[in-house]
């Protein structure tokens, strides 16, 4: 979807009341959407575009029988809270949370309006739901990674760059508090390859560069980038620094590889947003979120950027290439 088409799709708020009046026979429902990206971020646009398309597929068309109120907060936790309060004040029928920080903000703002989340790690451990099978309360949705996934990331890093001796896990603790649960399996996986696991919390681009510089100085280092609104927002900086310091890096989603990253393994993010439309539709038609089980991801994808591998003088095995869902040359 082109940017101008997307802006036209989500913009034009002033036209919505006119559209609603033009469709007197339709009951207008309201959905609040809290996103952890900026409005001009291509990945954020793809996620919302997938959600809106599948809303149409289940009979919910923007301007005819549904109004969508968007708030784009980037990775700013305070802004997420402020926007969450704004959305709750609009009294929507249902809310969509596009990340763990988005869900935390909406959870803080309301205990009654139904919330459907997407891309949330460990919703039980974070206290958002009582269980995956029966969430209870006003929250349900679609999770992304299990903690064991980090072992796969370490394995892929070692496979693409054998001899790695230091692995830094980059994350922002403010926007990815769930990372604490990934650290024990990360430590175990790194040590199984005789590599030093390095927990690398960052809050700024300068801190990211400091980590990259230190790894490069010590040699034989690599990076794993955590699934995190902060790393999403700053992905081009991370990718650039990994290239500058010649650090093999594994990312959680394919859009990092599309932007020049080396390798990714993770869920199809637009697919989860597409699937979330069905839960929103069911809630609007009377379903109780407490009774809708939290859905686990069903589609994972491995992406490799051969151009980046060549720049890093890394050889990709035929076995790994055969497993890849997408190879960028």
Secondary structure, DSSP 8 states (H G I E B T S, - for coil): --HHHHHHHH--HHHHHHHHHH-TTS--EEEEEEESS-TT-HHHHHHHHHHHHHHHHTT--BTTTEEEEEEE-TT-HHHHHHHHHHHHHTT-SEEEE-SHHHHHHHHHH-SSSEEEEEEES-TTTTTS-S-SS---TTEEEEE---TTHHHHHHHHHHHHSTT--EEEEEE-TTT-GGGHHHHHHHHHHHHHTT-EEEEEE-SSHHHHHHHHHHHHHHSSEEEEE-S-HHHHHTHHHHHHHHHHTT-EEEESSHHHHHTT-SEEEEE-HHHHHHHHHHHHHHHHTT--GGGS--B----EEEEEEHHHHHHTT----HHHHHH-SEEE-
